[in-house]
Amino acid sequence: MLILVTGATGNVGRHVVNRLLEAGVQVRALTRSPDKANLPAGVQVVRGDLGDLVAVREALRGVDRLFLFPVDGTATGVMDAAREAGVSRVVVLSSVSAAYGESDLSGDYHRAVEVAVEESGIPWTHIRPGEFMMNLLDWAPSIAAENVVRAPFADQESNAVHEADIADLAAVALLHDGHEGHAYEVNGPETLTRAEQAQVIGTAIGRDVRFVELTRSQAREQWLAEGMDPDLADWLLGPDDESEDHGEDTCDTDPAPTSEAITGRPARTLHQWALEHAQAFTTQT
């Protein structure tokens, strides 16, 4: 069996590659910069990206199954190429936001990719993670320099998920039957507020990390200064209502579903993740 992994050098893709290699299958990785990919020995690394259909068609030669990184605008062409190549299964890295309905920035983007895959006629599985723990690396510079997190919505709850759990779930769907036609939402095992996330990271790295809550306007100003797209900043901030309690109804009371129901492996905690990334939170750049 030969599986093509797109987004193979990304936060999830690298873990997918590793899981597939551990399972003993052949892996081909599509990347813009093969010389910088730093993927394990045994991976067939090919040059290209999802916007280059010539490269995609070449990468799909002989491929049985596909792990698809979501790129809106290219998905239909990629899936046409996959169908022509005889791909028998595709697993999509999507987002929980795909289930939000229309007029959601992230949801519209990811759902468009899902629809393109579904319309291809190839059996599919959608992996829909919630917040990535990797997003918390945005806090690393200020924690490393000052032991401080400056962000809005201190009481907003999240079930952040470890990227390796997302990859474990994707690998199961790629390798085993019975997952076709399913959209799997996956979260982390803990419900934590933003302030609690900062505390967990501090405990893991042995520092007293403070959470300094920003107002909406302060947060937007900070994000734009860091180069964030204004539409993304507005989406992250949500409705423009200072009276809204952003700590309510932001996630389920229980932290399920996690990847464990499908993979059989306990979901990784934020403390585990923070230990793995401790250097980023303790080294000033």
C-alpha positions as CSV (number, residue, x, y, z in Angstrom):
1,M,0.0,0.0,0.0
2,L,1.2,3.5,-0.9
3,I,-0.2,6.5,0.9
4,L,0.4,10.1,-0.2
5,V,0.6,12.6,2.7
6,T,0.0,16.2,1.7
7,G,1.0,18.9,4.3
8,A,3.6,16.3,5.3
9,T,5.9,18.8,7.0
10,G,3.1,20.4,9.0
11,N,2.2,20.0,12.6
12,V,-0.2,17.1,12.0
13,G,1.3,15.8,8.7
14,R,4.7,14.9,10.3
15,H,2.9,12.7,12.9
16,V,0.8,11.1,10.2
17,V,4.0,10.2,8.3
18,N,5.5,8.6,11.4
19,R,2.3,6.6,12.2
20,L,2.1,5.2,8.7
21,L,5.8,4.3,8.7
22,E,5.3,2.5,12.1
23,A,2.5,0.5,10.5
24,G,4.8,-0.7,7.7
25,V,3.2,1.0,4.7
26,Q,4.9,3.0,2.0
27,V,4.7,6.7,2.4
28,R,5.1,9.5,-0.2
29,A,5.2,13.1,1.0
30,L,4.3,16.1,-1.1
31,T,6.3,19.2,0.0
32,R,7.4,22.5,-1.6
33,S,11.0,22.0,-0.3
34,P,12.2,18.4,-0.3
35,D,15.7,19.5,0.7
36,K,14.3,21.1,3.9
37,A,11.6,18.5,4.7
38,N,13.7,16.6,7.2
39,L,11.4,13.6,7.0
40,P,12.3,10.1,8.2
41,A,14.3,7.7,6.0
42,G,12.2,5.6,3.8
43,V,9.7,8.3,2.9
44,Q,9.4,9.1,-0.8
45,V,9.7,12.9,-0.8
46,V,8.4,14.7,-3.9
47,R,8.4,18.3,-4.8
48,G,5.1,20.3,-5.3
49,D,2.1,21.8,-3.6
50,L,-1.6,21.4,-3.9
51,G,-1.9,24.4,-6.2
52,D,0.3,22.7,-8.8
53,L,-1.9,20.0,-10.4
54,V,0.9,18.8,-12.7
55,A,3.0,18.0,-9.5
56,V,-0.1,16.6,-7.8
57,R,-0.8,14.2,-10.7
58,E,2.7,13.0,-10.7
59,A,2.7,12.5,-6.9
60,L,-0.5,10.5,-7.1
61,R,0.9,7.9,-9.5
62,G,0.5,4.5,-7.9
63,V,-1.1,5.9,-4.8
64,D,-3.8,3.9,-3.0
65,R,-4.8,6.3,-0.3
66,L,-4.5,10.1,0.3
67,F,-4.2,12.3,3.4
68,L,-5.4,15.7,2.3
69,F,-4.3,18.9,3.8
70,P,-7.1,21.5,3.4
71,V,-6.5,24.1,0.7
72,D,-9.8,25.8,-0.4
73,G,-9.7,26.5,-4.2
74,T,-7.5,23.5,-5.1
75,A,-9.5,20.7,-3.6
76,T,-11.7,20.0,-6.6
77,G,-8.8,19.8,-9.0
78,V,-6.8,17.6,-6.5
79,M,-9.8,15.2,-6.1
80,D,-10.2,15.0,-9.9
81,A,-6.6,13.9,-10.1
82,A,-7.0,11.5,-7.2
83,R,-10.0,9.9,-8.9
84,E,-8.1,9.6,-12.2
85,A,-5.2,8.0,-10.4
86,G,-7.4,5.3,-8.8
87,V,-7.2,6.5,-5.2
88,S,-9.5,4.4,-3.1
89,R,-9.7,6.4,0.1
90,V,-9.1,10.0,1.3
91,V,-8.8,11.3,4.8
92,V,-9.2,15.0,5.2
93,L,-7.7,17.2,7.8
94,S,-10.6,19.5,8.4
95,S,-11.9,21.4,11.4
96,V,-14.8,21.3,13.9
97,S,-15.8,24.6,12.4
98,A,-16.9,22.8,9.2
99,A,-20.1,21.9,11.2
100,Y,-20.8,25.5,12.2
101,G,-22.9,26.3,9.2
102,E,-22.5,29.1,6.6
103,S,-20.9,32.5,7.2
104,D,-18.2,31.3,9.4
105,L,-14.7,32.1,8.2
106,S,-13.1,28.9,9.2
107,G,-16.2,26.8,8.7
108,D,-16.8,27.9,5.1
109,Y,-13.2,27.3,4.2
110,H,-13.0,23.7,5.6
111,R,-16.5,22.7,4.5
112,A,-15.7,23.7,0.9
113,V,-12.8,21.2,1.0
114,E,-15.0,18.5,2.5
115,V,-17.7,19.1,-0.2
116,A,-15.1,18.8,-2.9
117,V,-14.0,15.5,-1.5
118,E,-17.5,14.1,-1.0
119,E,-18.4,15.1,-4.6
120,S,-15.4,13.2,-6.0
121,G,-17.1,9.8,-5.2
122,I,-14.0,8.5,-3.5
123,P,-14.7,7.0,0.0
124,W,-13.8,9.6,2.6
125,T,-13.3,10.4,6.3
126,H,-13.2,13.9,7.7
127,I,-11.0,14.5,10.8
128,R,-12.4,17.6,12.5
129,P,-10.2,18.8,15.4
130,G,-11.0,21.6,17.7
131,E,-8.3,24.0,18.9
132,F,-4.8,22.8,18.3
133,M,-2.5,22.8,21.4
134,M,0.1,24.1,18.9
135,N,-1.8,27.4,18.8
136,L,-0.5,28.1,22.3
137,L,3.0,28.4,20.9
138,D,1.9,32.0,20.2
139,W,2.4,32.6,23.9
140,A,6.0,31.3,23.9
141,P,7.8,34.6,23.3
142,S,6.2,36.4,26.2
143,I,6.4,33.4,28.5
144,A,10.1,33.0,27.7
145,A,10.8,36.7,28.2
146,E,8.5,37.6,31.1
147,N,6.5,34.6,32.4
148,V,3.4,36.4,31.1
149,V,0.6,35.6,28.7
150,R,-1.3,38.6,27.3
151,A,-4.5,37.5,25.6
152,P,-8.3,38.2,25.7
153,F,-11.0,36.0,27.3
154,A,-9.3,34.6,30.4
155,D,-12.4,32.6,31.3
156,Q,-13.0,31.2,27.8
157,E,-13.0,27.4,27.9
158,S,-11.3,25.1,25.4
159,N,-10.7,21.4,24.9
160,A,-7.4,21.9,23.1
161,V,-6.2,18.7,21.3
162,H,-2.6,17.4,20.8
163,E,-1.6,17.3,17.1
164,A,-0.4,13.7,17.6
165,D,-3.9,12.6,18.6
166,I,-5.2,14.1,15.4
167,A,-2.6,12.2,13.5
168,D,-3.4,9.0,15.3
169,L,-7.0,9.2,14.3
170,A,-6.1,10.0,10.7
171,A,-3.8,7.1,10.5
172,V,-6.5,4.7,11.8
173,A,-8.9,6.0,9.2
174,L,-6.3,5.6,6.4
175,L,-5.2,2.1,7.4
176,H,-8.4,0.4,8.6
177,D,-11.9,-0.2,7.1
178,G,-15.1,1.0,8.7
179,H,-14.4,4.7,8.9
180,E,-15.6,5.7,5.4
181,G,-18.4,8.3,5.4
182,H,-17.6,9.5,9.0
183,A,-16.8,13.0,10.2
184,Y,-14.9,12.6,13.4
185,E,-14.8,15.5,15.8
186,V,-11.7,15.3,18.0
187,N,-10.8,17.3,21.1
188,G,-8.4,17.1,24.0
189,P,-9.2,15.3,27.3
190,E,-9.5,18.5,29.5
191,T,-11.7,21.5,29.7
192,L,-9.5,24.4,30.6
193,T,-9.9,28.2,30.6
194,R,-7.3,30.3,28.9
195,A,-5.9,31.3,32.3
196,E,-5.8,27.6,33.3
197,Q,-3.9,26.7,30.1
198,A,-1.3,29.3,31.0
199,Q,-1.0,27.8,34.5
200,V,-0.6,24.3,33.1
201,I,2.2,25.4,30.8
202,G,3.9,27.2,33.7
203,T,3.7,24.0,35.9
204,A,5.2,21.9,33.1
205,I,8.2,24.3,32.6
206,G,8.7,25.1,36.2
207,R,7.7,28.8,36.1
208,D,5.0,30.9,37.6
209,V,3.2,32.1,34.5
210,R,0.7,35.0,34.9
211,F,-2.3,35.6,32.6
212,V,-2.9,39.2,31.8
213,E,-6.3,39.7,30.2
214,L,-6.5,42.0,27.2
215,T,-9.7,43.8,26.1
216,R,-11.0,43.0,22.7
217,S,-9.6,46.2,21.2
218,Q,-6.2,45.6,22.9
219,A,-6.1,42.1,21.5
220,R,-7.0,43.2,18.0
221,E,-4.4,45.9,18.1
222,Q,-1.7,43.4,19.3
223,W,-2.6,40.8,16.6
224,L,-2.6,43.3,13.8
225,A,0.8,44.6,14.9
226,E,2.0,41.0,14.7
227,G,0.8,40.7,11.1
228,M,-2.5,38.9,11.5
229,D,-5.1,39.3,8.8
230,P,-7.9,41.6,10.0
231,D,-10.6,39.2,9.0
232,L,-9.0,36.4,11.0
233,A,-8.6,38.7,14.0
234,D,-12.3,39.6,13.9
235,W,-13.2,35.9,13.6
236,L,-11.1,35.0,16.6
237,L,-12.6,37.8,18.6
238,G,-16.2,36.8,17.7
239,P,-19.2,39.1,18.0
240,D,-18.5,42.7,18.9
241,D,-20.3,42.7,22.2
242,E,-18.2,43.6,25.3
243,S,-21.1,42.4,27.5
244,E,-20.9,38.9,26.2
245,D,-19.5,36.3,28.6
246,H,-16.9,34.6,26.4
247,G,-16.4,32.0,29.1
248,E,-19.9,30.5,28.4
249,D,-20.8,28.0,25.7
250,T,-17.4,27.9,24.1
251,C,-17.1,24.1,24.4
252,D,-18.9,21.1,25.7
253,T,-19.0,20.7,29.5
254,D,-17.3,17.3,29.0
255,P,-14.1,17.1,27.1
256,A,-15.3,14.3,24.8
257,P,-15.0,13.2,22.1
258,T,-11.3,12.5,22.0
259,S,-9.3,10.2,19.7
260,E,-9.3,7.4,22.3
261,A,-12.7,6.1,21.2
262,I,-11.3,5.3,17.8
263,T,-7.6,4.7,18.4
264,G,-7.7,3.0,21.9
265,R,-4.9,5.3,23.1
266,P,-5.6,7.8,25.9
267,A,-5.7,11.3,24.7
268,R,-2.6,13.4,25.5
269,T,-2.9,16.2,28.0
270,L,-1.8,19.8,27.8
271,H,0.8,19.1,30.4
272,Q,2.3,16.4,28.2
273,W,2.3,18.7,25.3
274,A,3.9,21.6,27.2
275,L,6.7,19.3,28.4
276,E,7.4,18.3,24.8
277,H,7.6,22.0,23.8
278,A,9.3,23.3,27.0
279,Q,12.3,24.7,25.1
280,A,10.0,27.0,23.1
281,F,8.6,28.5,26.3
282,T,12.0,28.9,28.1
283,T,14.3,30.1,25.3
284,Q,14.2,33.8,24.3
285,T,14.6,34.5,20.6
